[in-house]
């Protein structure tokens, strides 16, 4: 069978048998990937400008990650329900995370995904504080499960799924005066350090300080969602480090698994211990902290640290900011390798996205804004690859203009 008919057959079966997130899929079939490149049938190839939405920070097929996966697969896959047995990959990864995060963020609960980790953090906050209210922010994205969607600040995504969880207030991001809503009835404040789905919205440092202070004054827990910003993407290992901000609970996922499904909520033992008793098994998951995902994640984290990938982020960012100048790009905002290119309207952004895809560059839009495109390539991208990606992006912008 030739490659072209095979692709057509797969495409047909894709629409017939897979439940999808939208009526139309991206016109690409991926056969293999390496570094920053995604390959399809025939001679099709694309530069991955989104890292699977901030997942493959160390690039596709990193030898260290592949070796760790193979070694763990030779030992065991699923051995026991999470938390019921001592599994080396979980223990080793939790220990390493505790080492790099420091005191107060040294107790790790592994999950399958970021949304599941958000759910766990919300349950922990309610039980630890004895309170039932929560605060989040407009245009925030924390996941699409019921509790996580309740915290998500995008009204359009909630249509048809109500009623969602009550007693959740959404405040404008970067508005210090609005923080008065946080009270002694608030269990937790859920916040992204940099809003990802909102279009790489940067925080005002004074706003972050005010959030931390208000939480301290009221006894609310500060839950930071670093699902997109973690693991070096913004130029420091964790985005909160650049702002001298310390959470009570940190939520991680995406790059956490080195390309495999993995999430976690992390805090101090006193806080997370509430799910162990009265009643026990207060939060359980069968596949959370899967041995293979933990092995892959540890290998990826060690690669990020040993090769100091966060340090090289700003050099790539400088190229990005210098090169992506065009009258049709109304704003280029972000930090490190988490950026949004904003256009005049949704139609322009979509034309650019399609032209990028046709020209061998994969980008995607944002959930909470419709006139921007995401730029979040692997941290391992070379300067030459960044220049090539910018060339292709600018050609697409010119084509769409």
N, C-alpha and C positions, 0 to 999 in steps of 0.2 A: 504494500500500500504506500502510495506517495505521501509526502508530508502534508501537502495542501488539502487533499480529501480527508485526511485524518483530522486536521484542524476543523474542517467544516463539520465533521461528525461529532467531535467533542463539543463544539459550539452549540449544535442542535441538542445534544444530550444535556448540556449545561442548562439551557432554558427549559427543557422538559422535566428534569429530575431534581434540580437544586432549588431549594427555597432561597430567594434572593433578597437583598436589601433595597433594591430599586427595580423598576421595570426593565431598564436597560443596563447591561454590564459594560465595563471597559473593554474595548476591542483589542484584547491581548490575551494570548495564552502563553504561560510561562513554562518553559521546559527545564531550564536550569539557571543558576545564578552564581556569580563569582565577584567578589569585591563590591564595586558599586554598579555592576552590570547585571541586567536581567535579560535573558535570552528566550526567544520563542522559536516556533517552527521555521525552517528555512534559514534565511540570513537576518531575521528580525532581531534587533537588540535595542535596549533602552538604558540610559543612565537612570538609576534609581535616585530621584531627587527627594524622596520622602521617607526612605528607610522603613517601609512597611508601617508608616506612622510612628516613627521614633522607636522602632523595635531593633533593627539590625545596626546598632551603633558601631559595632566592630566589623561591619561589612558582611557580605554573604560568603558562606563557606570558609570562615576563619579556621585555619588548621587546628588551632588550640581547642576551639569549641567542638569541631568535628571529632577530634581525638577523644575528648571527654565524653561525648555522646556514645561513641563506639565502645569505649571502655566500660561505661556504666551499663550499656545494653547487654554486654557480655556477662554482667553480674546478675542483675535482676531489673525488671521494669516496675510493675506495681507489686509491692510486698505486703502492705497493710494499710488500713485506713489511717489518714493523717493523725499524728499525735499519739498513736497507740503503741508505737514501737520505736526503738532507737535506730534511725536510718542515717548512715554516714553522710550521704550527700546533703541532707537537710542540716545536720549538725555542723558540718564543715562550712556550709554557705552562711548559715546564721551567725556563726562565730566570726567569719570574715566581715560580714556586714556590720556586726557590732564593733569590730576593730576600727573600721573606717568612719562609722557614724559617731562613736563616742558615747559617754555616759548619758543616760536618759533615753537613748535610742538603741538599747542593747537587748531587747526582748522581741523576737520575731515570730509572727504567725504567718505561715505561707498559705496562699490560696491558689486558685486556678487563673484568676484574672484580676484586672484593676477594679472592675465593678464589684466583684465579690469581696475584694479587700475594703472597698468603701462601705459595703454593707456591714462587714465585720467591725470596722471602726465606728460606725454609727451605733451599733448595738453596744459596743464597749463603752462609748461615751455616755449613752443613756443609763446604763447600769452603774457605771462608776460614779457618776454625779447624782443619780437619782432624779434626773430632770428629763423632760420630754420634748423640749424645743431645740431647734437647730437653726443655724444661719448659714446661708451660702450667698453667691453673688450672681448678678445678671450676666448672661453670656458664658457662664462657667459650664464645663462639661465634666461629669463625674461617672458616667456610665448609663446604660439603658435598662438595667434591671429595676424593679419597682422602687426600692429605696434610693438607689443611685439616681434614677430619673427624677425622683422627687427633689433631690438636691440640685440637679442640673438646672441652670438658669436660662433655658431655651424653651419658651412657651410652645413654639410650633412642634417640637418633638414630643410633647405630651398629649397632643390632640388625639382623642379617642381612647386614652388609657386611664382616665380618671374613674373614681377619685384616687389620687395618690396620697402619700402620707401627709397628715395634717401637721400644723404647728411648725412649718418651715418658712422662714422669712428670707427673701432674696433682696439684697442690697446692691446699689450701684458700686461697681469696682472703682477704687481710688477716691471714694468720697468719705472723708474722715467724719463729717458731721452725721452721716447715716449710721455710724457705728453705735450710736446711743441705743439702738434696738437691742443690742447684746445686753442681756440682763442676768440676774441671779436665777432666772428660770431657763437659761440657755445651757444645754448640755455641751454643745460643741459648735465651733465655727469651722466650716469646710471651705478651704481656699486653695486655688492654684497660685503658685508664686508668680508665674507668667501664664496668662490665659491662653491655652493652646487652641481649642476649638473656636475661641472668640477672635482669632486672627493674630496670635503672637502679641497680645497686649501686655506691655511692660508695666510693672507696678511703680508707684511713687514710693520711694523708701520711707518717707514720713508716714504714708498710709500703712505700710507694713508694721512700722513701730507702733502705730496707734492701735492696730488690731491686736498685737501681742499685749500691749498695755491694758486694753479693754478686757481681754480674756483673763489676765492676771487679776484685775479689779473685781471681776464678777465670778471667778471660779470656773468659767467655761474652758473646755479643752480646745486648743488650737490644733486642728487636723490639716496638715499640708498635703495636698495632692501633687506629687512629683512624678506622676505616671509618665508624662511626656518629657519633663525637664531633667530627669535624673540621669545618672551615669555619663556625666561629662558633656552633655549636649549644649549647655549654655556657657561652657568655658570653665566651670568649676565642677567638681564631682557631683555636687548637689546644688541646685539653683539657690536654695536658701542660704548657702554659705556666703554668697556674694553680697547678701543684704544683712548679714549678721542676725539672722532670724532663726529662732529655735522653736520647733513644734513640740507639742505633747505627744502627738501621733503622726508618723510619716507613712504615707501610702505610696507604694511603688508597684510597677508592673512593666509592661512593654519590654524595654531593654533588660529588665531584671532577669529574664530567662535566656538571654543570649540567642534569641530566635525561637525558643520554645515557650509554650503557654505557662506563665507564672506570675503571681501577684503576691503582695505581702502588706500587712500593716504592722508597724514597728513602734514600740514605745518603751516605757519602763515596766518592770515586772509588776509593780504594785497596781498599775492601771490594767494591764492585759490579764492579770490573774482573775478578774471578776468573772470571766467566762468559764472558769474551772469549777465553780461551786455555786450552790444555791440558785438554780440547779447545776449539776455538772453537765458537761457537753453543751454549754451555752452557745457555742458556735462550732459546727462540725463540717467537714468536707472530705469526701472520699479521695479525690485525686489532687487536692491542694498540696503543693510542695512535692510534686512528682519527682522521683529520684533522678530521672534523666534530665528534667528541666533544671533542677538544682545543680547538677553536675555541669550542664552547659552554662548556666548563669555564673557560676563561680569561675569557670574558665574565662568567660567574657570579662567579668569584673577584674580579674587579675591582669588580663591583657590591657584593659583600659588604664590601670594603675601603673603597671610595669613599663608600658610604652608612653606613658604620660599623654594620652590622647587629648585630654582637656586642654593642655597647653597649646596644641597645634590648631585648636578650634578658631582662635582669634585671627590667625593668619589666613585661614580660609574665609572667615567672615569679612576680612578686609578686602579680599578679592571680590567677594559677592557684592559688597556695598559700592565698590568702585565700578564694577562692570555693569551692574543692572541699573543703568540710567537710561531712561527713555521717556519721552513726553507722555506716552500712554500709561506709564507706571506712576500713579498718583502718589503713592507712598510705599516705602520699603521699610518695614519695622520688624523688630525682634532683637534677639541677643544670641550670640554664638552661632549655632547652626539650627536655630528655630526661628524662621522668618516667614513673613507674609508679604507678598507683592499685591498691592491693592490697585484696582482699576475703577473706571467710572461707573460701571454697572455690572450686573450679573452676566448679561449677554457677552460683554467684552471678555470677562474672565473665562467664560466657557469656550469662547472661540480660541483664546490663547491656550487653554488646556488641551483642546483637541489638536491644535497645531503643534504643540509640544509633543504629544503622543505620536503624531504622524512623523515628526522630525527626530524621534529617538530619545525623548526625554519624558520621564514619568513624573507628573505632579498631580495635585488633587486640590479640591476646594476645602472650605472650612464648614463646620456644622452650624455655627452661630452667625456667620456673615456670608453673603452670597456673592460678593464682588472681589474676593481675594483668592490667591493660590498659595499653597503651602510649599515651603522650601525647608527641608530637613534631611539632608543627605547623610550617609554614614560618616562617622568621624574619621574614618580611614581614607577618605577621598584624598587624592593627591592634588597639588596645585594645578597640574596640567588638566586633570579631570574636571576640576572646578571651572577652569577657563572654558573648556569644551562645553560643559553644561550651561554656562552663561551665554556662550555663543548660540547654542540651540534655543535657549529661552528668548533671547533677543530676536532671533529670526522668527520665532513663533509670534512674538509681540508685533513685529513689523507685518507679518502675514495677516494677522488678525485686525490690524488697524485700518 
